[in-house]
């Protein structure tokens, strides 16, 4: 079995953190390296981490420059052949790492291995399951349509991560999407519908609570990777959806809709990329 390195970036997520840690440590996987990068939490997270310190490869609690910075710092420590990160409100399902090892053995030439991810409510009720689709760079570029990979269930080779020098730290919402596009130029993604992880849907998450800013960053990344046509098509569709919603609900002000999506996109365009 390959050594697997997992990094959990976290900041003030005490209500979810212990379940995340236990989902990793209770895998019963013999070749595991687990690192926790806490951003200086003040909500009791550090006390939770200390409970599990004997089973961790490393952990820190100090201020960082955001999630992308924490990921790059954490995975710089990695010694595993296969790596991934697991946010502090996500979890691995039982047996996920053993399933990953079997799938990797069946697809040794792949650069990444992606399973399905189940979205659940805070109460643990299953909401829906996203199976990965679209393994080519062109398919992945049309994010959410022809291509889609759920980050908690996507593991990749450490040497690929090192060649790409980690995630782009100027991105705060769709750094995984940018990574997949860059990584797809190095090799193929092997996909399976087997569920390996689950993510929690709640208002504080970037994906759900800050949907407008997340989509804006996705479109910016599409443009920067040369997929302007796809970005413009998806932006046009999003604007049309909002116009339709305004027609059905005239009390909703257009300014509110612009602030949710268009303004974050314009702001992102002004930010330089390394």
C-alpha positions as CSV (number, residue, x, y, z in Angstrom):
1,X,0.0,0.0,0.0
2,X,1.3,3.5,-0.8
3,X,2.0,5.9,2.0
4,X,-0.8,8.5,2.0
5,X,-0.3,12.0,3.3
6,X,-3.4,14.0,4.3
7,X,-3.4,17.6,5.4
8,X,-6.3,19.3,7.2
9,X,-6.3,23.1,7.1
10,X,-8.6,24.6,9.8
11,X,-9.6,27.8,11.4
12,X,-12.2,28.0,14.2
13,X,-14.0,24.9,13.1
14,X,-14.2,23.1,16.4
15,X,-17.7,21.9,15.9
16,X,-16.6,19.8,12.9
17,X,-12.9,19.2,13.5
18,X,-13.0,16.2,15.7
19,X,-15.3,14.2,13.3
20,X,-12.8,15.1,10.5
21,X,-9.8,13.9,12.5
22,X,-11.5,10.7,13.6
23,X,-12.6,9.9,10.0
24,X,-9.0,9.9,9.0
25,X,-7.4,8.1,12.0
26,X,-10.1,5.4,12.2
27,X,-9.4,4.3,8.6
28,X,-7.2,1.6,9.9
29,X,-4.8,2.4,7.1
30,X,-1.3,1.2,7.9
31,X,0.7,3.8,5.9
32,X,-0.8,7.1,6.9
33,X,0.8,10.5,7.5
34,X,-1.6,13.1,8.9
35,X,-0.8,16.7,9.3
36,X,-3.1,19.4,10.8
37,X,-2.5,23.1,9.9
38,X,-4.6,25.3,12.3
39,X,-4.6,29.0,11.6
40,X,-4.5,30.1,15.2
41,X,-8.0,29.1,16.3
42,X,-9.5,30.5,19.5
43,X,-12.6,28.3,19.7
44,X,-11.2,25.2,21.3
45,X,-9.8,23.6,18.2
46,X,-6.3,23.4,19.7
47,X,-7.6,21.4,22.6
48,X,-9.2,18.9,20.2
49,X,-6.0,18.6,18.2
50,X,-4.0,17.9,21.3
51,X,-6.2,14.9,22.1
52,X,-5.1,13.2,18.9
53,X,-1.5,14.4,18.9
54,X,0.0,10.9,19.5
55,X,-1.4,9.8,16.1
56,X,-0.5,12.9,14.1
57,X,2.7,13.3,12.0
58,X,2.7,17.0,12.8
59,X,0.5,19.9,13.7
60,X,0.8,23.6,14.1
61,X,-1.5,26.4,15.3
62,X,-0.4,29.8,14.1
63,X,-1.7,32.6,11.9
64,X,-1.3,32.0,8.2
65,X,-2.2,33.8,5.0
66,X,-5.3,31.7,4.3
67,X,-6.3,28.2,3.3
68,X,-4.0,28.1,0.2
69,X,-1.0,29.1,2.3
70,X,-1.8,26.5,4.9
71,X,-2.1,23.8,2.3
72,X,1.3,24.6,0.7
73,X,2.9,24.7,4.1
74,X,1.3,21.4,5.2
75,X,2.0,19.5,2.0
76,X,5.6,20.7,1.9
77,X,6.1,18.4,4.9
78,X,4.6,15.4,3.0
79,X,6.5,12.2,2.5
80,X,3.7,10.1,1.2
81,X,3.6,8.9,-2.4
82,X,-0.1,9.9,-2.6
83,X,-1.4,13.2,-1.1
84,X,-4.6,15.2,-0.6
85,X,-6.1,17.6,1.8
86,X,-9.3,17.3,3.9
87,X,-10.9,20.5,5.1
88,X,-12.1,20.5,8.7
89,X,-15.8,20.1,7.8
90,X,-15.2,17.2,5.4
91,X,-14.7,13.5,6.3
92,X,-13.4,10.3,4.7
93,X,-16.0,7.5,4.7
94,X,-14.9,4.2,6.3
95,X,-12.6,2.2,4.1
96,X,-11.8,5.1,1.8
97,X,-8.0,4.8,2.0
98,X,-8.0,1.1,1.4
99,X,-10.4,1.6,-1.6
100,X,-8.0,4.3,-2.9
101,X,-5.0,1.9,-2.6
102,X,-6.9,-0.8,-4.6
103,X,-8.0,1.7,-7.3
104,X,-4.4,3.1,-7.5
105,X,-3.1,-0.4,-8.0
106,X,-5.5,-0.9,-10.9
107,X,-4.5,2.4,-12.4
108,X,-0.8,2.8,-11.7
109,X,-0.2,5.1,-14.6
110,X,-2.6,7.8,-13.4
111,X,-1.5,11.1,-11.9
112,X,-4.6,11.4,-9.8
113,X,-7.4,9.2,-8.5
114,X,-10.8,10.6,-7.8
115,X,-13.8,9.0,-6.1
116,X,-17.3,10.3,-5.4
117,X,-18.2,12.7,-2.6
118,X,-21.5,12.8,-0.7
119,X,-22.9,16.1,0.5
120,X,-24.6,16.0,3.9
121,X,-26.4,18.5,6.1
122,X,-25.1,19.5,9.5
123,X,-27.4,16.8,11.0
124,X,-25.7,14.2,8.8
125,X,-28.6,13.7,6.4
126,X,-27.5,12.9,2.9
127,X,-28.3,15.6,0.4
128,X,-26.8,14.4,-2.9
129,X,-23.7,12.6,-4.2
130,X,-21.3,14.0,-6.8
131,X,-19.5,11.3,-8.9
132,X,-16.4,12.6,-10.8
133,X,-16.8,13.2,-14.5
134,X,-14.7,14.7,-17.3
135,X,-11.1,13.6,-16.9
136,X,-9.5,15.6,-19.8
137,X,-8.3,19.2,-19.4
138,X,-10.9,20.5,-21.9
139,X,-13.7,18.7,-20.0
140,X,-12.4,19.9,-16.6
141,X,-12.3,23.4,-17.9
142,X,-16.1,23.4,-18.3
143,X,-16.4,23.1,-14.6
144,X,-19.8,21.8,-13.4
145,X,-20.9,20.8,-16.8
146,X,-18.7,18.3,-18.7
147,X,-16.1,18.1,-15.9
148,X,-16.4,17.9,-12.1
149,X,-14.2,16.5,-9.3
150,X,-14.9,16.8,-5.6
151,X,-11.8,17.9,-3.9
152,X,-12.1,15.8,-0.7
153,X,-12.2,12.6,-2.8
154,X,-9.4,13.4,-5.2
155,X,-5.9,12.1,-4.3
156,X,-2.8,12.7,-6.4
157,X,0.9,11.9,-6.7
158,X,3.2,13.9,-4.5
159,X,5.7,14.4,-7.3
160,X,3.0,16.0,-9.4
161,X,2.2,18.4,-6.5
162,X,5.9,19.3,-6.2
163,X,6.3,19.9,-10.0
164,X,3.4,22.3,-9.9
165,X,4.7,24.0,-6.7
166,X,1.4,23.5,-4.9
167,X,-1.8,25.6,-5.1
168,X,-1.9,29.2,-6.3
169,X,-2.1,31.3,-3.1
170,X,-3.9,34.2,-4.8
171,X,-7.0,31.9,-5.1
172,X,-9.2,31.5,-2.1
173,X,-12.2,29.6,-3.4
174,X,-11.3,27.6,-6.5
175,X,-7.6,26.7,-5.9
176,X,-8.5,23.1,-6.4
177,X,-10.0,23.8,-9.8
178,X,-6.9,25.6,-10.9
179,X,-4.7,22.7,-9.6
180,X,-6.7,20.1,-11.5
181,X,-6.3,22.1,-14.8
182,X,-2.6,22.4,-14.3
183,X,-2.3,18.8,-13.2
184,X,-4.3,17.4,-16.1
185,X,-1.5,18.7,-18.4
186,X,0.9,16.3,-16.7
187,X,-1.1,13.0,-16.8
188,X,-4.5,11.4,-16.7
189,X,-7.1,11.3,-13.9
190,X,-8.6,7.9,-13.0
191,X,-12.2,8.2,-11.9
192,X,-14.5,5.9,-9.9
193,X,-18.1,6.3,-8.7
194,X,-17.2,4.7,-5.3
195,X,-17.8,7.1,-2.5
196,X,-14.7,8.1,-0.6
197,X,-15.6,11.3,1.2
198,X,-18.4,13.5,2.4
199,X,-18.7,17.3,2.7
200,X,-20.9,19.2,5.0
201,X,-23.3,21.8,3.6
202,X,-23.7,24.9,5.8
203,X,-23.8,28.6,5.4
204,X,-20.2,29.2,6.5
205,X,-18.6,27.1,3.8
206,X,-17.0,28.9,0.8
207,X,-18.8,26.6,-1.7
208,X,-22.3,27.2,-0.4
209,X,-22.1,30.3,1.8
210,X,-20.0,32.4,-0.7
211,X,-21.3,30.9,-4.0
212,X,-21.0,34.2,-5.9
213,X,-17.3,34.7,-5.1
214,X,-16.6,31.1,-5.7
215,X,-18.1,31.2,-9.2
216,X,-16.3,34.4,-10.0
217,X,-13.0,32.8,-9.2
218,X,-13.8,29.8,-11.4
219,X,-14.5,32.0,-14.4
220,X,-11.3,34.0,-13.8
221,X,-9.3,30.7,-13.7
222,X,-11.0,29.6,-16.9
223,X,-10.0,32.8,-18.7
224,X,-6.4,32.6,-17.4
225,X,-6.1,29.1,-18.7
226,X,-7.2,30.1,-22.2
227,X,-10.9,29.0,-21.9
228,X,-12.5,32.4,-22.4
229,X,-15.3,31.0,-24.5
230,X,-16.4,28.6,-21.8
231,X,-16.1,31.3,-19.1
232,X,-18.2,33.8,-21.1
233,X,-20.9,31.2,-21.9
234,X,-21.2,30.2,-18.3
235,X,-21.3,33.8,-17.1
236,X,-24.0,34.6,-19.7
237,X,-26.1,31.7,-18.4
238,X,-25.6,32.8,-14.8
239,X,-26.8,36.3,-15.6
240,X,-29.8,35.0,-17.5
241,X,-30.7,32.8,-14.5
242,X,-30.6,35.9,-12.3
243,X,-32.7,37.9,-14.8
244,X,-35.3,35.1,-14.7
245,X,-35.2,35.1,-10.9
246,X,-35.7,38.9,-10.9
247,X,-38.7,38.5,-13.2
248,X,-40.3,36.0,-10.9
249,X,-39.3,38.0,-7.7
250,X,-39.3,41.7,-8.6
251,X,-38.7,42.7,-5.0
252,X,-35.1,41.4,-5.3
253,X,-32.9,44.3,-6.2
254,X,-30.5,44.0,-9.1
255,X,-27.8,45.6,-7.1
256,X,-27.9,42.7,-4.7
257,X,-27.4,40.2,-7.5
258,X,-24.5,42.2,-9.0
259,X,-22.8,42.2,-5.6
260,X,-23.2,38.4,-5.3
261,X,-21.5,37.6,-8.6
262,X,-20.4,40.3,-11.0
263,X,-18.6,42.6,-8.5
264,X,-16.5,39.7,-7.0
265,X,-15.5,38.7,-10.6
266,X,-14.4,42.3,-11.4
267,X,-12.4,42.5,-8.1
268,X,-10.7,39.2,-8.9
269,X,-9.6,40.4,-12.3
270,X,-7.7,43.2,-10.6
271,X,-5.7,40.7,-8.5
272,X,-2.3,39.7,-10.0
273,X,-1.5,36.0,-10.4
274,X,2.0,34.7,-9.6
